[in-house]
């Protein structure tokens, strides 16, 4: 994202433009393995939404103004990597 792009970009769009969607899917699958046996709705409520909310909050805390895609990729990639290593 550059300064002339929409600073209100959705989390989904950020994951797409940074190329981190597959990496995020890896994290979601990793955390879902620990919750086997949950219904689909329980998985959404206890794994997927909390992780997406946490990533969104993290991006907001780290990115105070529109940034280029490389910077956003670094922020998102490092957060996902840290969560996979927890």
C-alpha positions as CSV (number, residue, x, y, z in Angstrom):
1,X,0.0,0.0,0.0
2,X,1.3,3.4,-0.9
3,X,0.3,6.8,0.5
4,X,-2.2,7.3,-2.3
5,X,-3.9,4.0,-1.6
6,X,-6.8,3.4,0.8
7,X,-5.5,3.4,4.4
8,X,-8.7,1.7,5.5
9,X,-7.7,-1.5,3.6
10,X,-9.4,-4.6,5.0
11,X,-7.3,-7.3,6.7
12,X,-8.2,-9.7,3.9
13,X,-6.8,-7.2,1.4
14,X,-3.7,-6.7,3.4
15,X,-3.1,-10.5,3.5
16,X,-3.6,-10.7,-0.2
17,X,-1.5,-7.8,-1.3
18,X,1.4,-8.8,1.0
19,X,1.3,-12.4,-0.1
20,X,0.7,-13.6,3.5
21,X,-2.6,-15.3,3.0
22,X,-1.1,-18.8,2.8
23,X,1.1,-18.0,5.8
24,X,-2.0,-17.0,7.8
25,X,-3.7,-20.2,6.7
26,X,-0.8,-22.1,8.0
27,X,-1.1,-20.4,11.4
28,X,-4.9,-21.1,11.5
29,X,-4.4,-24.7,10.6
30,X,-1.6,-25.0,13.3
31,X,-3.9,-23.6,16.0
32,X,-6.9,-25.6,14.8
33,X,-5.1,-28.9,15.3
34,X,-5.1,-28.1,19.0
35,X,-8.9,-27.7,19.0
36,X,-9.9,-30.9,17.2
37,X,-13.4,-32.0,17.9
38,X,-14.9,-28.5,17.8
39,X,-17.9,-27.6,15.6
40,X,-17.3,-25.3,12.7
41,X,-18.9,-22.4,14.6
42,X,-16.8,-23.1,17.7
43,X,-13.6,-23.2,15.5
44,X,-14.6,-19.8,14.1
45,X,-15.3,-18.4,17.5
46,X,-12.3,-19.8,19.4
47,X,-9.5,-20.0,16.8
48,X,-10.2,-18.0,13.6
49,X,-11.8,-14.8,14.8
50,X,-9.5,-14.3,17.8
51,X,-6.4,-14.7,15.7
52,X,-7.7,-12.3,13.0
53,X,-8.7,-9.8,15.6
54,X,-5.3,-10.0,17.2
55,X,-3.5,-9.5,13.9
56,X,-5.7,-6.6,13.0
57,X,-4.9,-5.0,16.4
58,X,-1.2,-5.6,16.0
59,X,-1.2,-4.0,12.5
60,X,-3.0,-1.0,13.9
61,X,-0.4,-0.6,16.7
62,X,2.6,-1.0,14.4
63,X,1.4,0.9,11.4
64,X,0.4,4.5,12.2
65,X,0.2,5.8,8.6
66,X,-0.2,4.2,5.1
67,X,2.9,2.2,4.4
68,X,4.3,0.4,1.3
69,X,3.5,-3.2,0.8
70,X,7.0,-4.4,1.8
71,X,6.7,-2.8,5.2
72,X,3.2,-4.3,5.7
73,X,4.5,-7.7,4.6
74,X,7.3,-7.5,7.2
75,X,4.9,-6.6,9.9
76,X,2.4,-9.3,9.1
77,X,5.0,-12.0,8.3
78,X,6.9,-11.4,11.6
79,X,3.6,-11.5,13.7
80,X,2.5,-14.8,12.1
81,X,6.0,-16.3,12.5
82,X,6.1,-15.3,16.2
83,X,2.6,-17.0,16.7
84,X,3.8,-20.2,14.9
85,X,6.8,-20.3,17.3
86,X,4.7,-19.8,20.5
